Amino acid sequence: MGGETVPERSEAVLVESLVKRYGELIAVDGLSLRIARGEVLGLLGPNGSGKTTTINCLLQLLTYDRGEISVFGERMTATSYDIKRRIGVVPQDVAVFDELTVAQNVDAFCALYVRDRARRRRLVEEAIAFVELERFTGFRPSKLSGGLLRRLNIACGIAHAPELIILDEPTVAVDPQSRNAILEGIRRLNERGATIVYTSHYMEEVEQLCHRIVIMDAGRQVASGTADELKAMIGTGERIRAEVIAPVPLGEEALEHVRRLEHVRTASYQAPELVVECSPGAHNLSDVLGALTRAGVTCGRITSEPPTLNDVFLEITGRALRDEAA
């Protein structure tokens, strides 16, 4: 799914010139954002970038100083209850009732939106099956593993079959099996027609899931596009890694042969590995290998890695997204 172009459709969400201040601090600074119906949008940003504030303004949990927000073509206000029933939220911090069982929790959240008992019973069963918690319906949250607890959190947020789903770091601190189950579930929600806003510190998830990615910093949108479009925006090309067999250690003269190449940005050596960071170029790998050969260097395993979303994030914001998770 990552990098696919979403056909033009009416917007699920339209944010125009949003400004939110806390005293002298401008948390969101004139942000405009469009999210198409059926799109999976990755919303990324370092801590303090304004993405959480933007989501809270979208949900009308915060008042804002200027701007307009529309959801499904209608202006969003604090009393837009009909629109709010069409939105599901899965917060980063697990929000369930410890004294209720899995089934009771999902029913309690669904009851906030769905009064008809027969319909609610069906929706609750579907949500529990969707996150594969059928064997745990009688368990209390304290008896669930971290991954199962995250799945319960998702079930509570989607039980009323919302059309717009906001998922904030849904895979934090879960085991690989639960992470895969959660990601597959998100794909299926989108295939069923849900529009999804997804935040994560795991770049591989964002690249797998999201049609489009928006990067925020200092309250503004600083980049937007598919994963491939964002990678093409930056000056970072491939990263070449070479296992140096001889001479060991690699001498400064050999390093200089590599550094003088046109598209080499940096070259560093820590035995036994040489790492070369390149700007975009058509023949970087062959150029580096040629320079090493001319310098009399013998190499073993050699790999070439394309730029990653984390490279994009680092170049645009000056920080690595994984560092922000700490």
Phi, psi and omega in degrees: 000325185303133176085355179286148179271131178273131178301153178297126179217170176295152184286140166279322181225136174227116178248127183235117172052048183284130176230129175227122180246147167241092185064238179278345182277127174263103184281323175230127193239081176071036185285133170238137188208134175239133176234119182285152173299134179083004181271148168254111183255125173271121179251111186241153175175151176294166176303134181085009183283341180106001184291319179292320176298319178300314179299317181294326174292318178303318181278000182062029173276344176232143168281160179223162189278327182203157177112170179228145178232126176239141176232126183053040174081002180242140180295132184270130174227174181297337182254018179279066187293325180296322178289318183299330178294341181266005182244138174240141182235129173244100185285160178296316177278124182302127184236086178225168180267119184295331185276354180256155175284174177304308182297319180294323177298310182298320178296321182296318179289321179296325182295341177294337185241333188237116182272326183296119187294319181296315179295319181296319180300318180294317181295320179296315178299318180295318181294319180294319178293324183299321180263008174059050177246021184301327182280357186238017187299330181268000181280147169273155183307325183295342181266359183265149173290170180301319180294317179294325178295321176297321179295320176298318179303318179292315180303319180295326183280338185246002188299329182273015177057057181288155179270334177239124183237128178251117182246115183254104178052056187289347184248017180298131172057042176242159179286159183304322181297315179292323178299314180298320179295320180294315181296319178296322177297320179296319177300317182292323176300317179293320178298332178281355176112357182289141169271136188230132169252123191234124173246141181198154171264001180261102187297327181295327176294314181300317182293323180290320193266324199266133173290323184215151184232134174243128177254127177251148173204135180053039175081002182238157171279119182255346177198149179206139177159182172289169179302316181294321179296320179294319179297326180286343182285333189262166182274005182272129174256219183282160175246118184257129178242131181228131174278115182272120179269319179203143355281152176237123359284161178289131183280161181296327181297318178295320177299320180294326175304318181286316184296335181282351179294147188303316188259012178272124178270313178216153173220125182228151183228126171223108189314132004262014192254134170257129179241125182240120177264127185244155164273165183303131179200154186283333188229037186300313184298311181294326178295316180295315179298321178296318179295319179293319179298316180295333179273002178076026182265133175257128183243152173261247183289135180229132177231153176232120183249129177291164177298148181252168175298329178294326174299317178300310183299317181296317182290324184281319186255345183082006180223148175276137183297323180298325178297329182290340181284342184291000000 
